[in-house]
Amino acid sequence: MLRDVDYVLRKLDWMRAEGIWPNGLRYLWTDAFGVVLYVSLYKELGEERWLGEAERLVAEVERVLGRLRGLRIGEATDRDGQYFHYLAMWLFALARLGDLKPRYRARGIELARDIHPAFVIPGRGVIWKMQEDLSSPYPGYGLGSMDAYDGYVSYRMLDEDALAPEIAQMHDLMERDWRTLDIEQDLGLGMMLWLAHFFPAEPWAKAQTKRSLRNLETMWVDPPGYFSRAPWLPDTKFAFTNYGVSLGLQAAGVWPERIGRLNTFFEDWRSGDEYDREAITWVMACTSHLPGAFVASGRPNND
């Protein structure tokens, strides 16, 4: 895994100076990655200030995005409702911070128990997006293809015993799905590799790792060195999604040369749209350069 701490520190200073992050608008996915990034920096540097930054970020996310049940997608007006996969990533972040500060693990368990019944239809699937008060599905959205996997891993990272009923329901949904699930989108493939590496001996993880790498192979564009959005879109590329692929590849322990190539390419490439200054781009860039606590040793697995 990469451990480019200097890159991360420089990028964090730049983002703060530019008002991009963490002093920009709150966005649950980005902030979840940010909490884990701070934990990674603490583990690398041993400086208490990074734990303080993580705790301040959690407090700010809960203040701005917290609802009676769950957390809103983002602070901007067009980021209403709740995504399960964003919530699952937030639960993972609380689990990682909870490794160091147990009260955050307890908060994660409470949140998981609260949101699970709203999103999960036992035997059918996980609703991808809900209304902000979790009263009903968000109009126009169905079941998420990877959400059961997200929940399964995050729940197990939090507490396998406390969340045993919820984990069992997620596992049942995965058992109905993993043999036929074929992801063809770059970020989804990267995140599936990341999810699968926690439990590499489980049949779903073996199959999905093999399938994800096979699909990513068809999406590698060389030169200049990036993964396309989908196999049939060779010219379409996003920095933040490639950084998600990088995380998955580092978790799986494969293709280090391609990780270096995409990091180099996207450091200088600009899309010419809002993503050039979006926090999601650069916080995930930091994660690509320092996966750290996303794949830390001592994680539960069943090798």
N, C-alpha and C positions, 0 to 999 in steps of 0.2 A: 504493500500500500504506500501511496505517496504521503510524505510528512513535510510538506512545504509550508512551514509555519510563517516564515518571513513573507511569503506571498499573501497569506491570509491576513497578517497584521497590516500590511500595506493597503490591502483592499478594504479592510474595515475602516482604516483611517480615511481613505478616499470617500467611501460611502457616507460616513458621518459628516465629513466636510461638505459634501454635496447635498446633504439632507435627504439621502436616498434610504438609508437603513442604519440603525434601528430607529432613527428619528424621522422616518417618513410615515406614510399611511400603513396601518396594520393590515396584514394579509396572512391568514392562518397557516397556509402551506409554507410560505417563506419563513414565518416566525418559528414554526416547528423545526425546520432545518437550522434556524439560527440558534435555538436553545441547544440542540445537539452539538453545533459548532462550538459554542461557548464551553460545553462540557469537554469537548475534544481539546480545546486550548488549555483548559485547567489540567487535564491529564498530561499534556505535553510539557507544560511550563511550571505546573505546581503553584500557580499564583492565584490566591483567593479572589482576586478581583474578577476573574472570569466566572466564578460561581455567583458572585454578586450580580454580574451582568445577566446571567441566565435567570436569576430569581427576579430581577427587575423586569426583564422581558416577559416572563410568565405573568407577573402582576399587571403589566400594561395590557397584555393580550386579554386577560380576564376582565379588566376594567372596560376596555373598548369593545371587544367582540363577545364578551360573556352575555348569555341570555339565561332566563329562568331555567331552561334545559339546554345544554349544549353551547356551541360557539358559532357565531355568524362566520360566513366565508371570509369576508373582508370589510374594511372600513368604508371603501368607496361605495357610492350609491348603487352602482350596478353589480355589486358583489353581495347581494342579499341571499337569504336562504342558508342551508347547511348541507355540505357535502360529507358523506360518510368517510371517504378516503382521506379528506383533510383532517377530520376528527381522529381517524386512526393514526395518522402521522403525529398529531399532537399527543395522543396517548403514548406513542413510542417515545416522544421527547420527554414526557413526564416520567416515564419509566427510567430513562437514562439519567435524568436529573435525580430521580428517586433512588438510584444506586448510591448517591452521595448524600442526599437529603431525603430520608424516608417519607416525610410528610407529602412529598410530591407524588410518590407512588400511591399513597392512600387517596389523594385527590384524583389520580388517574383511574383507580378502581371505581370510585364513586361516579365519575363521569361516564365510564364504560357501562356501568349498570343502568345509568339514567337514559342514555341514548339508544342502547341496544334494542329495547322493545319497539321503539319508534321506527327504526330503520329495517329491522330484520323480519322477514316473513318466513317462518320455519318451513323447511321443505321446498321453498321456492327461490328465495334469493334475498339480496340486500338492496334496498331502494337507494339509488344513486344520490338523489338530491331531495331534501325535504323543505317544507315551508319553515320559516325562521323560528316559529314556535313549536315545530315538530308535530303540528296537528294533522298534517296530511302530506302526501307527496307533492313536490313542486310540479306545476303543470308542464307537460311535455317531456318529462323525464321518467325513465323506466328503471330497470334493475342494472346495477353495475356489474361488469364482467369480472373485475378483480377484487371487489370490495370484501368478499368473504375471506380472501387470502390476507388482505390488509388487517381485518379485524382479528383473524386467527393469530397472526404473528404478534400484533400489538398487545392483545389480551394475554398471550403467553409470556411476553416480556414483562408485563405488569405483575401478574400473580396467577399461576396455573391453578392453584387451589381455590382462591377466592372467586375466580371467574370461570370455574369448571363448567357450569351449565351453558354459559355463553360460548365458551370455546367449543363445546360439543356441538352446538348448533352450527357454528361456522364450519367445523370439520365436516359435518354432514353435507352442507352445501358444496364444499370443495369436492367431496367424494362423488357427487353427482356430476361434476363439471370438469375435473382436471384432465381427463383422458381426451376430451375433445376441444378444450380451450386452446385456441391458436391466435396469439397476439401478433398484430402487425403494425404496431405503432411504437416509435422509438422510446419514449419515456415509459410506456407500459412495459416494454421488454426489459429496460434497465431496472425498473422497480421490481419486476418479477424475479430477476436474478438476485436482487438484494433480499427479497422476502425468502426465496428458496434457500439461501445459504445458511439461514439459522437452523434449519432442520434437514440437512442434506441427505440423510438416509431415508427420509419418508418418500414413498413412491411418487407423490405429486411433485415434490421438489426435484427429484431426479429427472422426471419426464419434462417438467417445465424448464429446467435449466438447459437441457439438451435442445429443446424446441426453440427457446429464446436465442441461444447462440446460433442455431441454424438460420433463423430469420434475420438476426443482426448481420450475419455474414453477407446476406444479399443486399444489405443496406449500406455497406461501407463504400464510400466514394473516395477513390485514391488515384491520382491526386484530386484535391489538396489534403484530404484527411479528415472526414467527418462522417457521421451516420445520418442518412436521409430520414425524413419524417416517416416514410413508409416505403416498402419495396417498389411501388409504382410511382414514387415521387422523388426521383434521384436528385432533382435540383432544389427541393424544398428542405430547408434546414433551420433549426433553432438552437441557439446556444444553450439555453437552460435545459432543454430536453437531452442534448448531448451530454451535459454534465450529469444528468440523471443516469444515462447509460454508463458513464464513467464510474459512478458509484456502484452500479450493479456489477460491472466487470471487475472492479477491485474487490468487491465482496466475494465474487466467484474465483478470484485469483487467476484471471486470464487476460491475454492481449495487452500487456503493459505498453508495448510500442504504440498501439493505437490510442491508448489513453493519453500518452504524451503528445501524439500528433494532434488529437482533437483539442487538447488544452492549448497548444501553441496556436492552432488555427483560429480558435474563437477568441483568444486574447486580443487579436488585432482586427478580426472581422467585425463589421457593423451591419446590422440589418436595415438601418435607416428608418426604423419605426420606434415606438415607445419602449420596446424591449432593450434598446441600447442603454437605457437608464433605469429600467425596472429592477427593483430589489431582488426579485426572483432569479434574475440572470446572474447577479454577482454573488449572492449568498450561496447559490448552488455551485458557482465557480469555486468558491472557497471550499465547499464540501468536496469537490472533485480533487482539489489539491491537498485536502486534509480530511479523509473519510473518518479517521479517528474512532469516536464512540459509536458511529453507525455500524462498525464491524469489529468492535473491541473484543479482545480475548475475554474468556470467561462467560461468553454468551451461552444460554442453554442450547444444547443440540443433542442429537441422538446418533452420533457416529457409531 
